């Protein structure tokens, strides 16, 4: 019985070390990858369905062919475009404490 308690604590300690190392090394990369994915999806939506927000780029026939694939994302995309900041207003360009 004491062996189980020791192995449980050892496993919990190892998990804590793994999470600490991930936070130390990989968390920022994962977060940046998610931001890049979001930006690429936004660009794709603007190019394909930009006429919904007043940016006609592609002829409507191509937009209509892609419409069944992007219908679930349209409401979220329009909401994000409505509250989108300019690139110089993003947090990464702020001069924190300078």
Secondary structure per residue as TSV (DSSP state, phi and psi in degrees):
chain	resnum	aa	ss	phi	psi
A	1	X	-	360.0	-43.4
A	2	X	H	-64.4	-24.5
A	3	X	H	-66.9	-37.9
A	4	X	H	-63.9	-42.0
A	5	X	H	-62.5	-40.7
A	6	X	H	-67.1	-44.5
A	7	X	H	-67.1	-34.5
A	8	X	H	-64.8	-42.7
A	9	X	H	-67.4	-38.1
A	10	X	H	-64.5	-43.3
A	11	X	H	-64.6	-40.9
A	12	X	H	-65.1	-39.3
A	13	X	H	-65.8	-41.0
A	14	X	H	-64.9	-39.9
A	15	X	H	-63.2	-40.1
A	16	X	H	-64.1	-41.0
A	17	X	H	-64.5	-42.4
A	18	X	H	-62.2	-43.4
A	19	X	H	-66.5	-37.9
A	20	X	H	-63.4	-44.2
A	21	X	H	-66.7	-37.0
A	22	X	H	-63.8	-44.4
A	23	X	H	-64.1	-33.1
A	24	X	H	-73.6	-36.5
A	25	X	H	-113.6	-44.1
A	26	X	T	-105.4	-14.9
A	27	X	H	-62.8	-43.3
A	28	X	H	-65.5	-37.9
A	29	X	H	-65.0	-42.2
A	30	X	H	-64.6	-41.9
A	31	X	H	-64.7	-41.6
A	32	X	H	-65.5	-38.6
A	33	X	H	-63.5	-39.8
A	34	X	H	-66.1	-39.4
A	35	X	H	-64.7	-41.1
A	36	X	H	-64.0	-40.3
A	37	X	H	-62.5	-43.2
A	38	X	H	-61.8	-42.6
A	39	X	H	-64.7	-41.7
A	40	X	H	-65.8	-38.5
A	41	X	H	-65.1	-38.6
A	42	X	H	-65.0	-41.6
A	43	X	H	-64.5	-42.6
A	44	X	H	-59.9	-43.7
A	45	X	H	-66.8	-37.9
A	46	X	H	-66.0	-41.5
A	47	X	H	-68.4	-40.9
A	48	X	H	-85.0	-40.3
A	49	X	H	-122.8	31.6
A	50	X	G	-63.4	-23.7
A	51	X	G	-66.8	-16.6
A	52	X	G	-69.4	-26.1
A	53	X	T	-114.2	10.6
A	54	X	T	95.1	21.8
A	55	X	-	-121.1	87.4
A	56	X	-	-77.3	111.6
A	57	X	-	-116.1	-57.0
A	58	X	S	-94.6	151.2
A	59	X	-	-61.8	146.1
A	60	X	H	-59.0	-24.9
A	61	X	H	-63.3	-38.3
A	62	X	H	-71.8	-35.9
A	63	X	H	-64.5	-38.9
A	64	X	H	-68.0	-31.7
A	65	X	H	-68.4	-32.4
A	66	X	H	-88.6	-11.4
A	67	X	H	-54.3	-44.0
A	68	X	H	-60.8	-26.1
A	69	X	H	-83.6	-23.8
A	70	X	H	-110.4	-0.3
A	71	X	H	-55.3	-43.2
A	72	X	H	-64.2	-21.3
A	73	X	H	-95.1	-9.8
A	74	X	H	-63.7	-46.9
A	75	X	H	-63.1	-43.9
A	76	X	H	-64.6	-42.2
A	77	X	H	-63.7	-44.4
A	78	X	H	-63.9	-38.8
A	79	X	H	-64.4	-42.5
A	80	X	H	-65.7	-37.4
A	81	X	H	-68.1	-33.1
A	82	X	H	-69.7	-33.9
A	83	X	T	-106.1	17.6
A	84	X	-	-72.4	137.9
A	85	X	-	-91.5	161.2
A	86	X	-	-70.9	161.6
A	87	X	G	-64.9	-29.1
A	88	X	G	-80.6	-9.2
A	89	X	G	-93.8	0.6
A	90	X	S	-72.4	155.6
A	91	X	G	-64.5	-32.2
A	92	X	G	-69.3	-16.0
A	93	X	G	-97.4	0.1
A	94	X	-	-70.7	146.9
A	95	X	-	-98.7	86.3
A	96	X	T	-70.0	114.6
A	97	X	T	73.0	12.5
A	98	X	-	-103.6	360.0
